[in-house]
Amino acid sequence: MIFAGLTSVIAKAGLKNVASDTGLAVRTSFVFVLIWLNIFAFNNTTDFSNLSKRDILLLGISGLTTTISWIFYYRAIKIGNVSEIALIDKGSIIITLVLAFIFLNEQFTWKIAGGGLLIIAGILILTLK
């Protein structure tokens, strides 16, 4: 939570003199290198033999959706207030919940539904003028 919170604020500051796509490319380059260092540091290189073609396809699609999400997010924080953009971005939790119930057969609870409704209410409050 702490690192996720720092990410947007630091990114907004880093976008001061460059286009959002340039900033995102620099950030993503760091992420790429650090993830590979993490794999080697924790000796997870043997895991690659466990990947099926389906796993690779699904992770590739996830990478595509992540890329699209990051492009939109970085363009939004370049021109808008991080405090508002970050809250609206967290509306993705609602999409995640619905898809998890449908495709992953995760359990629906009224506690989750209540939390989701509060997120929707917060987004509506933010977007109403």
LUMNU-255743 format. One line per field, with one value per residue: residue in one letter; x, y, z of N, C-alpha, C in turn; residue number from 1. Coordinates in steps of 0.001 Angstrom, whole numbers, plus 524288, in hexadecimal, padded with zeros to 5 digits. Layout:
<recs>
res: c(a / ...)
neast: c(X / ...)
nnorth: c(Y / ...)
nup: c(Z / ...)
caeast: c(X / ...)
canorth: c(Y / ...)
caup: c(Z / ...)
ceast: c(X / ...)
cnorth: c(Y / ...)
cup: c(Z / ...)
n: c(NUM / ...)
</recs>
This chain:
<recs>
res: c(m / i / f / a / g / l / t / s / v / i / a / k / a / g / l / k / n / v / a / s / d / t / g / l / a / v / r / t / s / f / v / f / v / l / i / w / l / n / i / f / a / f / n / n / t / t / d / f / s / n / l / s / k / r / d / i / l / l / l / g / i / s / g / l / t / t / t / i / s / w / i / f / y / y / r / a / i / k / i / g / n / v / s / e / i / a / l / i / d / k / g / s / i / i / i / t / l / v / l / a / f / i / f / l / n / e / q / f / t / w / k / i / a / g / g / g / l / l / i / i / a / g / i / l / i / l / t / l / k)
neast: c(8033A / 80788 / 80FF3 / 80A6D / 80496 / 80C7E / 8103D / 809C9 / 80A3B / 814F7 / 81698 / 81069 / 81617 / 81F40 / 81C27 / 81C70 / 822C5 / 82209 / 81B44 / 8100F / 810E5 / 81BB0 / 81F3A / 81A2F / 81F35 / 82962 / 82780 / 8234C / 82BCC / 83288 / 82C50 / 82C41 / 83702 / 8387A / 83157 / 835A8 / 83F26 / 83B2D / 8371C / 84068 / 84592 / 83F6E / 83FD6 / 83876 / 838A6 / 83733 / 82CB2 / 828C6 / 82833 / 81F08 / 8171E / 80C05 / 80716 / 7FD7C / 7FE18 / 805EA / 800DF / 7F83A / 7FD94 / 802B4 / 7FA37 / 7F6C3 / 7FF56 / 7FE0F / 7F46E / 7F7A6 / 7FF13 / 7F8C4 / 7F261 / 7F9F4 / 7FD9B / 7F4B4 / 7F361 / 7FCC1 / 7FC0E / 7F349 / 7F695 / 7FE36 / 7F8D9 / 7F136 / 7EC69 / 7F32A / 7EEB6 / 7E40F / 7E40F / 7E8C9 / 7E155 / 7D8B8 / 7DD44 / 7DDE7 / 7D432 / 7D4AA / 7D4B0 / 7CA74 / 7C849 / 7CF86 / 7CB59 / 7C18D / 7C4C4 / 7CADF / 7C35C / 7BD84 / 7C4AC / 7CC77 / 7C73D / 7C6B9 / 7C2AB / 7B705 / 7B3DB / 7AC0B / 7B188 / 7B9D9 / 7B3D5 / 7AF87 / 7B8A4 / 7BBB0 / 7B338 / 7B4D8 / 7BE20 / 7BA93 / 7B392 / 7BAAC / 7C032 / 7B834 / 7B618 / 7BF5C / 7BF39 / 7B662 / 7B1E3)
nnorth: c(7FB64 / 804D0 / 8062B / 80605 / 80F01 / 8168D / 815A1 / 81AC2 / 82567 / 82796 / 8252E / 82CE5 / 835D8 / 8337A / 8348B / 83EB9 / 84412 / 83E35 / 836A0 / 82E81 / 82449 / 82329 / 823D1 / 81AF8 / 8132C / 813C5 / 8114A / 8071B / 801DD / 801AD / 7FB81 / 7F201 / 7EEF6 / 7EE3E / 7E665 / 7DDA8 / 7DD30 / 7DA96 / 7D0A1 / 7CAE9 / 7CC90 / 7C731 / 7BD6D / 7B982 / 7B608 / 7AC0D / 7AAA5 / 7AD2E / 7A46F / 7A002 / 7A539 / 7A508 / 7A518 / 7A9E0 / 7AF7A / 7B6AE / 7BBFF / 7C078 / 7C6A0 / 7CD2A / 7D276 / 7D770 / 7DDF2 / 7E461 / 7E969 / 7EE72 / 7F55B / 7FBED / 8002A / 80568 / 80CDA / 81348 / 8166D / 81BEA / 82417 / 828F3 / 82C08 / 832F6 / 83BA8 / 83D98 / 83E24 / 8368E / 832BB / 831DD / 82BC9 / 82265 / 81E70 / 81CD8 / 815AB / 80D1F / 80943 / 800FE / 7F879 / 7F541 / 7F0EE / 7E8CF / 7E2EB / 7DF88 / 7D9AD / 7D226 / 7CCB6 / 7C877 / 7C329 / 7BE58 / 7B967 / 7BD64 / 7BFEE / 7C6BB / 7D071 / 7D789 / 7DEE9 / 7E133 / 7E527 / 7EDFE / 7F3F9 / 7F58D / 7FB92 / 80492 / 80815 / 80A71 / 81277 / 819E6 / 81C37 / 820A4 / 82989 / 82EF3 / 830DF / 8369C / 84353)
nup: c(80000 / 8032F / 7FC20 / 7F2A2 / 7F3D0 / 7F40E / 7E9F0 / 7E218 / 7E4E5 / 7E47E / 7D9F4 / 7D4F4 / 7D7BD / 7D262 / 7C82E / 7C582 / 7BDF0 / 7B4F2 / 7AB03 / 7AD92 / 7A98F / 7A830 / 7B28A / 7B67B / 7B0BA / 7B4BC / 7BF4E / 7BE2D / 7BA10 / 7C2A7 / 7C95C / 7C3C2 / 7C420 / 7CF04 / 7D1E3 / 7CCD4 / 7D243 / 7DC05 / 7D9E3 / 7D7EF / 7E17D / 7E8B5 / 7E4D5 / 7DD7F / 7D36A / 7CFB7 / 7CF57 / 7C593 / 7BF4A / 7C24C / 7BD70 / 7B579 / 7A81E / 7A859 / 7B1D6 / 7AF22 / 7A6FD / 7AC76 / 7B3F1 / 7AD12 / 7A882 / 7B189 / 7B2EC / 7AA2C / 7ACA4 / 7B5AC / 7B195 / 7AB4E / 7B326 / 7B94D / 7B210 / 7B08E / 7BB09 / 7BD56 / 7B61B / 7BA0A / 7C44E / 7C189 / 7BDE2 / 7C542 / 7D2BD / 7DBA8 / 7E4C2 / 7E267 / 7D933 / 7DC6C / 7E363 / 7DCB5 / 7D5F6 / 7DC8C / 7DBCF / 7D588 / 7DBAD / 7DCB5 / 7D2DB / 7D350 / 7DBBB / 7D7B4 / 7CED8 / 7D3F9 / 7D9A1 / 7D16B / 7CA64 / 7D07F / 7D810 / 7E231 / 7EF53 / 7F1AA / 7FA9C / 803D2 / 80906 / 8023B / 7F9F9 / 7FEC8 / 800A8 / 7F64D / 7F2A9 / 7F890 / 7F41A / 7E9FD / 7ECA8 / 7F05D / 7E720 / 7E133 / 7E72A / 7E5BC / 7DAE9 / 7D8CD / 7D630)
caeast: c(80000 / 80AF2 / 812C7 / 806A2 / 8035E / 81108 / 8110F / 8071C / 80C27 / 81A42 / 8160A / 80E7D / 81A88 / 822F4 / 81A01 / 81C68 / 82562 / 821BE / 8161E / 80E8B / 812F8 / 82149 / 81F9E / 8188C / 82361 / 82DB1 / 825A2 / 822B6 / 8311D / 8344D / 8293A / 82E31 / 83C1C / 837E6 / 82EAB / 8397E / 842BF / 83846 / 836E9 / 84591 / 846DD / 83C83 / 840A9 / 83386 / 83959 / 83551 / 82706 / 82756 / 826F3 / 819AE / 81358 / 8097E / 805D2 / 7F8EC / 80019 / 808AF / 7FCDF / 7F54F / 80119 / 80382 / 7F57F / 7F700 / 8033A / 7FB9D / 7F0A5 / 7FAAF / 80156 / 7F49E / 7F0ED / 7FE20 / 7FDB8 / 7F06D / 7F456 / 800E7 / 7F9FE / 7EFAC / 7F94F / 80136 / 7F58A / 7ED60 / 7EE09 / 7F42A / 7EB03 / 7DF25 / 7E50B / 7E9DA / 7DC5E / 7D5A3 / 7DFFA / 7DCA3 / 7CF2C / 7D5D2 / 7D381 / 7C52D / 7C8E5 / 7D240 / 7C7B5 / 7BDB2 / 7C765 / 7CC8D / 7BEBC / 7BBC9 / 7C88C / 7CFAC / 7C39D / 7C7C3 / 7BDE8 / 7B46E / 7B1D5 / 7A99D / 7B5BD / 7BC6C / 7B006 / 7AF44 / 7BD6F / 7BB5A / 7AF7F / 7B764 / 7C1D1 / 7B768 / 7B1A5 / 7BF0E / 7C142 / 7B3ED / 7B6EC / 7C3C5 / 7BE33 / 7B1F6 / 7B398)
canorth: c(80000 / 8095E / 806C8 / 8075E / 81485 / 819B0 / 81520 / 81EBD / 82A9C / 82800 / 82547 / 8321C / 83967 / 8321E / 835E5 / 84472 / 84610 / 83A82 / 83488 / 82A08 / 81F70 / 822FC / 82275 / 81587 / 80FD9 / 813AB / 80E52 / 801A2 / 7FFBC / 8007B / 7F710 / 7ED6F / 7ED76 / 7ECBF / 7E152 / 7D99D / 7DCB7 / 7D7C9 / 7CB19 / 7C897 / 7CCDA / 7C334 / 7B883 / 7B7B7 / 7B515 / 7A6D5 / 7AAF8 / 7ADD8 / 79F57 / 79EA9 / 7A835 / 7A290 / 7A8D6 / 7ACD3 / 7B32D / 7BACF / 7BF11 / 7C396 / 7CA9D / 7D0EF / 7D5BC / 7DABB / 7E1F5 / 7E808 / 7ECA8 / 7F1C7 / 7F983 / 7FFA7 / 802C6 / 8090E / 8113E / 816CF / 8188A / 81FD2 / 828AF / 82B98 / 82ECA / 83743 / 84049 / 83E40 / 83DB4 / 8311F / 83139 / 83052 / 8279D / 81D83 / 81C6B / 81ADD / 810F3 / 808C8 / 80724 / 7FC03 / 7F462 / 7F35E / 7ED72 / 7E432 / 7DFD0 / 7DD0A / 7D5A8 / 7CDEF / 7C98D / 7C5B8 / 7BFBC / 7BB7B / 7B712 / 7BF32 / 7C055 / 7CBC2 / 7D15C / 7DCB3 / 7E269 / 7E2F1 / 7E85E / 7F307 / 7F6D0 / 7F727 / 7FFE9 / 8093E / 809DF / 80CF3 / 81764 / 81D85 / 81DE5 / 82428 / 82E88 / 83187 / 83262 / 83A4D / 848CB)
caup: c(80000 / 80389 / 7F735 / 7EE95 / 7F4A0 / 7F271 / 7E453 / 7DEFD / 7E642 / 7E257 / 7D43F / 7D36F / 7D82E / 7CE4C / 7C30F / 7C515 / 7B944 / 7B096 / 7A9A3 / 7B0CD / 7A74F / 7A95F / 7B813 / 7B717 / 7AE92 / 7B88C / 7C3D8 / 7BCC5 / 7B988 / 7C7F9 / 7CB3A / 7C107 / 7C64D / 7D489 / 7D230 / 7CB78 / 7D6B9 / 7E00D / 7D84C / 7D8D3 / 7E710 / 7EB91 / 7E20E / 7DB37 / 7CDCF / 7CE5F / 7CEA4 / 7C016 / 7BCFE / 7C3DD / 7BA63 / 7B0F7 / 7A3FD / 7AA3F / 7B5AD / 7AC56 / 7A44E / 7B046 / 7B61D / 7A8D9 / 7A840 / 7B627 / 7B1C1 / 7A684 / 7AF6D / 7B92D / 7AE65 / 7A9F4 / 7B800 / 7BACA / 7AE5F / 7B1FC / 7C046 / 7BD18 / 7B365 / 7BDA4 / 7C88B / 7BF33 / 7BD36 / 7C971 / 7D82F / 7DD2C / 7E8DD / 7DFED / 7D566 / 7DF41 / 7E56E / 7D858 / 7D429 / 7E00F / 7DA24 / 7D2FE / 7DF7C / 7DB86 / 7CE56 / 7D552 / 7DED9 / 7D449 / 7CBBE / 7D775 / 7DACF / 7CCB3 / 7C7ED / 7D443 / 7DBD3 / 7E785 / 7F26B / 7F264 / 7FFE3 / 8046D / 80AC3 / 7FD68 / 7F724 / 80180 / 7FF79 / 7F0CF / 7F246 / 7FAAD / 7F015 / 7E5EA / 7EED8 / 7F06E / 7E1C3 / 7DFB2 / 7E9E4 / 7E323 / 7D57E / 7D878 / 7D678)
ceast: c(8036C / 80DB3 / 80F20 / 80521 / 807C2 / 81191 / 80EB1 / 80935 / 81199 / 81A02 / 81447 / 812F0 / 81E7F / 82124 / 81A2B / 81E87 / 8250C / 81C1C / 814FE / 810C8 / 818CF / 82224 / 81E3F / 81CB2 / 827F4 / 82C25 / 82579 / 827FF / 83359 / 83172 / 82B50 / 83350 / 83B87 / 8351D / 83279 / 83D86 / 84031 / 83805 / 83C20 / 84705 / 84433 / 83C73 / 83B8E / 833F9 / 83752 / 82F69 / 82565 / 825F2 / 82169 / 81587 / 81126 / 8088C / 80140 / 7FA9A / 802AB / 804D6 / 7FA02 / 7F8B8 / 80259 / 7FEE6 / 7F552 / 7FAF2 / 80114 / 7F7CA / 7F364 / 7FCF3 / 7FD49 / 7F2FF / 7F4FF / 7FE6C / 7F977 / 7F177 / 7F870 / 7FF2A / 7F65A / 7F294 / 7FCB8 / 7FDE9 / 7F1DA / 7EFC4 / 7EE98 / 7F026 / 7E5C5 / 7DFE8 / 7E5C4 / 7E4CC / 7D8FD / 7D80E / 7DEA2 / 7D72B / 7CFE2 / 7D4D0 / 7CE22 / 7C55B / 7CB72 / 7CE90 / 7C3E7 / 7C033 / 7C932 / 7C7F5 / 7BD45 / 7BFBE / 7CBCB / 7CC6A / 7C4DC / 7C29B / 7BC07 / 7B297 / 7AF71 / 7AD96 / 7B89D / 7B8C8 / 7AFA6 / 7B414 / 7BD72 / 7B7A3 / 7B1C6 / 7BB60 / 7BEDF / 7B562 / 7B603 / 7C05F / 7BD11 / 7B490 / 7BB44 / 7C265 / 7B99B / 7B406 / 7AFF3)
cnorth: c(804E3 / 80A4F / 80846 / 80D24 / 8181F / 819EB / 8199B / 82433 / 82B7A / 82849 / 82AA1 / 8360B / 8386B / 8337A / 83BC2 / 8465A / 8427F / 838DB / 82FAF / 824ED / 81ED5 / 82166 / 81CCC / 811CF / 80F6A / 8105C / 8087A / 7FF00 / 7FE48 / 7FBBE / 7F201 / 7EB78 / 7EB88 / 7E786 / 7DCEF / 7D8E9 / 7D9A5 / 7D1EB / 7C86F / 7C880 / 7C885 / 7BDF3 / 7B632 / 7B688 / 7AFBD / 7A6B7 / 7AB42 / 7A8AB / 79D94 / 7A16E / 7A4F5 / 7A6C8 / 7AC43 / 7B0EF / 7B7DA / 7BE59 / 7C2A5 / 7C7E2 / 7CEC1 / 7D49C / 7D964 / 7DF29 / 7E616 / 7EBA3 / 7F04A / 7F66A / 7FDA8 / 802CA / 806DE / 80DBE / 8152C / 8196F / 81CDC / 824B0 / 82BBC / 82E7C / 8333C / 83C37 / 8415B / 83DF5 / 837F6 / 82F50 / 82F7F / 82BA5 / 82265 / 81B25 / 81A23 / 815D0 / 80C43 / 806A6 / 801FE / 7F76E / 7F203 / 7EF8D / 7E85E / 7E0A9 / 7DCD1 / 7D89E / 7D114 / 7CA65 / 7C629 / 7C19F / 7BC77 / 7B8CE / 7B890 / 7C052 / 7C5F8 / 7CC25 / 7D6CD / 7E0B5 / 7E49D / 7E689 / 7EDCA / 7F65E / 7F8CD / 7FBB7 / 804F9 / 80B7C / 80CBC / 81237 / 81B80 / 81F9A / 821B6 / 8297C / 831A2 / 833B9 / 83611 / 83FD1 / 84BF3)
cup: c(80000 / 7FE53 / 7F2BC / 7EF08 / 7F2F2 / 7EC83 / 7E13D / 7E003 / 7E3F9 / 7DC5E / 7D25E / 7D3A1 / 7D3D3 / 7C8D7 / 7C1F2 / 7BFD5 / 7B487 / 7AF9B / 7ACF4 / 7AEB8 / 7A855 / 7AF0F / 7B910 / 7B506 / 7B25E / 7BD3C / 7C2AE / 7BC08 / 7BED9 / 7CA27 / 7C8D8 / 7C36D / 7CBEB / 7D530 / 7D0E4 / 7CFCC / 7DB26 / 7DED7 / 7D973 / 7DEA1 / 7EA2D / 7E8B7 / 7DFE8 / 7D56A / 7CC27 / 7CD7A / 7C8E9 / 7BD7C / 7BE66 / 7C098 / 7B5DE / 7ACD1 / 7A5A8 / 7AE33 / 7B300 / 7A97C / 7A817 / 7B2B0 / 7B205 / 7A83D / 7ACF2 / 7B566 / 7AE0A / 7A955 / 7B353 / 7B633 / 7AD11 / 7AEBA / 7B98C / 7B722 / 7AFBD / 7B740 / 7C015 / 7BA2B / 7B6FA / 7C1F2 / 7C675 / 7BF08 / 7C1C9 / 7CEDC / 7D9A5 / 7E130 / 7E69B / 7DC46 / 7D833 / 7E161 / 7E118 / 7D646 / 7D794 / 7DF1C / 7D741 / 7D6AA / 7DE5D / 7D6EB / 7D019 / 7D85B / 7DB5E / 7D12A / 7CF21 / 7D8E2 / 7D61F / 7CAEB / 7CBB6 / 7D875 / 7E179 / 7EA3F / 7F2CA / 7F803 / 80010 / 80652 / 805FE / 7FA4F / 7F99C / 80076 / 7F9E7 / 7F008 / 7F46F / 7F6D2 / 7EBBE / 7E7CA / 7EEE4 / 7EB07 / 7DFED / 7E242 / 7E73C / 7DDCD / 7D4D8 / 7D92C / 7D9CA)
n: c(1 / 2 / 3 / 4 / 5 / 6 / 7 / 8 / 9 / 10 / 11 / 12 / 13 / 14 / 15 / 16 / 17 / 18 / 19 / 20 / 21 / 22 / 23 / 24 / 25 / 26 / 27 / 28 / 29 / 30 / 31 / 32 / 33 / 34 / 35 / 36 / 37 / 38 / 39 / 40 / 41 / 42 / 43 / 44 / 45 / 46 / 47 / 48 / 49 / 50 / 51 / 52 / 53 / 54 / 55 / 56 / 57 / 58 / 59 / 60 / 61 / 62 / 63 / 64 / 65 / 66 / 67 / 68 / 69 / 70 / 71 / 72 / 73 / 74 / 75 / 76 / 77 / 78 / 79 / 80 / 81 / 82 / 83 / 84 / 85 / 86 / 87 / 88 / 89 / 90 / 91 / 92 / 93 / 94 / 95 / 96 / 97 / 98 / 99 / 100 / 101 / 102 / 103 / 104 / 105 / 106 / 107 / 108 / 109 / 110 / 111 / 112 / 113 / 114 / 115 / 116 / 117 / 118 / 119 / 120 / 121 / 122 / 123 / 124 / 125 / 126 / 127 / 128 / 129)
</recs>
